[in-house]
Amino acid sequence: MAEQLEFFPVASPCRGICQSDERGFCSGCMRSRDERFKWQKLSDAEKQNVLRL
């Protein structure tokens, strides 16, 4: 499969709900606590990988 070129930064999936469940995942964006705190430092490829999970 050919790799798709990305021209725009990966937007945050945050919906402004920000409530963690018992496992530590946000009920709004479904990211882990670690993923939320590190989001700004991740590369676009890393962000896309987080969104695929």
TIVEXPA-408641 format. One record per residue (C-alpha): residue in one letter; z, x, y. Coordinates in steps of 0.25 Angstrom, whole numbers, padded with zeros to 4 digits, always signed. Each point is the difference from the previous one (the first is absolute). Layout:
// TIVEXPA-408641
AZXY
...
This chain:
// TIVEXPA-408641
M+0000+0000+0000
A-0004+0005+0014
E+0012+0003+0009
Q+0000-0009+0013
L+0001+0007+0013
E+0011-0005+0009
F-0002+0000+0015
F+0013-0007+0004
P+0014+0003-0002
V+0008-0008-0011
A+0008-0011+0007
S+0014-0002-0004
P+0002-0012-0009
C+0013-0004+0007
R+0002-0014+0004
G+0013+0001+0007
I+0008-0007-0010
C+0007+0013-0005
Q+0010-0005-0010
S+0002+0008-0013
D+0002-0006-0013
E+0010+0005-0011
R-0010+0011-0004
G-0002+0005+0014
F-0014-0006+0002
C-0003-0007+0013
S-0002-0015-0002
G-0011+0001+0012
C-0008+0012-0004
M+0004+0003-0014
R+0002+0014+0003
S+0012+0008-0005
R+0010+0006+0010
D-0005+0014-0001
E-0015-0005+0002
R+0004-0008+0013
F+0008+0012+0006
K-0011+0010-0003
W-0012-0009+0004
Q-0003+0007+0013
K+0000+0014-0007
L-0009-0004-0012
S-0015+0004+0000
D-0010-0012+0000
A-0003+0003-0015
E+0015-0001-0003
K+0001-0013+0008
Q-0011-0006-0008
N+0007+0004-0013
V+0013-0007+0005
L-0008-0012+0003
R-0007+0000-0014
L+0013+0000-0007
